[in-house]
Amino acid sequence: MDWDLILASAHHLAVFTLVAIYAAEFALLRPGLSGPRIGQLARIDAAYGAIAGAVIVIGVLRVIFGAVGWQYYLGNHAFWGKMILFAGVGLLTIPPTLAIRRWAAASRNSADYAPPAAELAANRRFLHLQALGLLLIPIFAAAMARGYGG
């Protein structure tokens, strides 16, 4: 069985899923958010975290068991650039996640709850910064796959 192919395919599918969930979160986190959309956003945000965890686990498995060998990755600057960007995107998810959880709790107590406009705007900025990281990660991955950074 070609474990490298399976791990690479799983990693790519998980990353594409992560980006799709990010896009759904970005679309929902906007002015006018209220009511049941807050609960939907909270579920999407939880899925975003779960898929990010899957990307990490599959990526680690790929580094350890992939055809290239872990030595290639550990000595590659493009790989570490990609890891730093992924960690940065992960850190940028914390403030919106905490806000979404607060909003979901408030919406359970009040059916007509709507997050303050300033909070929505501030958390959308975090999503814009995540977009920048998500844009740069595949550039580092492409460079790494072509032997740059080693």
N, C-alpha and C positions, 0 to 999 in steps of 0.2 A: 504494500500500500504506500502511496506517495504522500507521506505526512507533510512534506514541505508544501505541496500543492493544496492540501486540505487546510493547513494552517494559514497559508497566504490568502486563500479564498475566504475563509471564515473572518480573517482580519479585515479584508477589504469590505465584505458585506457588513460587518459590524461598524466600520467607519462610515460607510454610506448611510446606514441606519441612523447613526449618531447625527450626521448632518441633516438628515430628513427630520428628525425629532427636534433638532435645534431650530430648523426653519418653522416648524409648527409652533414652537414656543415663541419665536420672534413674531410670528403673525398674530398670536393671541395677546401678547404683552404690549398693549397699545392703549391710547386714551379710549375711554368708554368701557373698559373692562369692568364687569360687574356680574352679580348673580351666579348662575350655573357655570358661566365661562371661567370663573375663578377656580372652581373645583376641577374643571377640565384642564386648566393650566397647571394646577398642582399635580395632577396625574401625569401629564406630559413631562413636567419637570422631574418627577420621580423616575420616569422611564429614561429620561436623558442621563440621569445619574447611573442607573442600572446598566445602560448600554455603554457608558464610558467605562464602567468597571469591566465589562466584557471585552472592550477594546484593549484594556490594560492586560487582563489575564491572557487573552489570545496572543497579544504582542509579546509578552514574556515567554509564553510557550514557543512562539516562533523564533525568538532569539535563542532559546536553549536547544530546541529540537530541529530548527530549520536547516536547510542544506548549506547555507553560507557559514554557519558556525558563530558562536557567541563572540569569539575573538574579533571578528570583523566589526561587529556592532560596537563593542566596547572601545575600540580604537578609532572610531569614525566620528569626526566633528559634526558632520551633517546629521548623524543619528542623535547626537547629544543636543544639537540645535532643535531638532524635532521634539525631543523629550522635554526640553525647557519650554518650548511653545505649548506643548500639551499640558504640562503642569501649570503654566500661566493661564491657559484657558480654564483649566479646572479651578484655579483660585478665583478667577473672574465669575464663576458660577455661584460662588458662596453667597454674596449679597443678594442676588435675585432669588435664590432658593429660600433664604431666610425670610425675605419679604413675602414671597408667594405663600409660604407656610403661615405667616401672620395674617395675610389677607384671607386665606382659606379658613382659618379659625374664626376670624371676624365675620366672614360670610355665613358660617354655620349658625352664628348667633343672630344675624340680621340678614334677611333675604335680599334686602335692597342695598347691601353694603357695596361701596365702590372705593377702591384705593385712591388716596389723594393723588392728584395730577402730578405733583412734584415728585412723589415716590415712583410713579410710573415712569416719568421722564428719566429719573436718576438710574433706574434699573434697566431701562432701554439702552442707556449709554454703556452699561456693562455688557449687554448683548452685542452692541456694535463692536466693542473691543474684542469680544469672543470671535466675531466674524473675521476680524483681521487675523487672529491666530489660526482660525480654521482655514483661512486662505493660504497662509504661509506654510502650514504643515505639509501639504502635498508637494510643495516646491522643494522642501528639504528632503522629503522621501524620494522624489525623482532624482535629485542630485546624488543621494546615497546609493540608489539603485544603479546609477551610472558610474559609481566608483569615486565620486568626489568626496572629500572630507577624510579620506583614509590615510 
